[in-house]
Amino acid sequence: MNLRQQIQRDINLISENDLMQSQLFAFLQSLKVNLRAPGNIEQVLSHAGTIDNCSAAEVMQIINAEFGKITH
């Protein structure tokens, strides 16, 4: 029996049992909590130095006005 067949068999068993469904749901929720969102630091830093200081100040002013304070 391959992995896909084993998963399908387990899903069939779980679909017949309310308690197992609740336990599986709780387990899946706990997995999602522990997952970290992929970072984008490298992608953001790849744009460093691509705009002049005046434009950067303007972008910071707009973001600050729309979303709150930016700290340096």
C-alpha positions in Angstrom: 0.0 0.0 0.0 1.5 3.3 -1.0 1.4 6.6 1.0 -1.6 8.0 -0.9 -3.6 4.8 -0.3 -2.7 4.9 3.4 -3.8 8.5 3.7 -7.1 7.8 1.9 -7.7 4.9 4.2 -7.1 7.1 7.3 -9.4 9.8 5.9 -12.1 7.3 5.4 -11.8 6.1 9.0 -11.7 9.6 10.3 -14.8 10.6 8.3 -16.8 8.0 10.2 -15.8 9.2 13.7 -16.7 12.6 15.1 -14.2 12.4 18.0 -11.4 11.7 15.6 -12.5 14.6 13.3 -12.3 17.0 16.3 -8.9 15.7 17.4 -7.5 15.9 13.8 -8.9 19.4 13.5 -7.2 20.5 16.7 -4.0 18.9 15.7 -4.0 20.7 12.3 -4.7 24.0 14.0 -1.7 23.5 16.2 0.4 22.8 13.2 -0.6 26.0 11.5 0.2 28.0 14.7 3.7 26.6 14.7 4.3 27.4 11.1 6.3 30.5 10.4 5.5 32.7 7.5 8.3 32.7 5.0 10.5 35.8 5.4 11.2 38.3 2.7 14.2 40.1 4.2 16.5 39.2 1.3 13.9 40.4 -1.2 13.4 43.7 0.6 17.1 44.3 1.1 17.7 43.7 -2.6 16.0 47.0 -3.2 18.4 48.9 -0.8 19.9 52.0 -2.4 17.7 51.9 -5.5 15.9 55.2 -4.7 17.3 58.5 -3.7 17.0 59.9 -0.1 14.3 62.4 -1.1 12.1 59.7 -2.6 12.7 57.4 0.4 11.7 60.2 2.7 8.5 60.7 0.7 7.7 57.0 0.8 8.3 56.9 4.5 6.0 60.0 5.0 3.2 58.4 3.0 3.5 55.1 4.9 3.7 56.9 8.2 0.6 58.9 7.4 -1.4 55.9 6.3 -0.2 53.1 8.7 1.4 54.7 11.7 4.9 55.6 12.9 8.1 54.4 11.4 11.0 54.2 13.8 14.6 54.5 12.6 
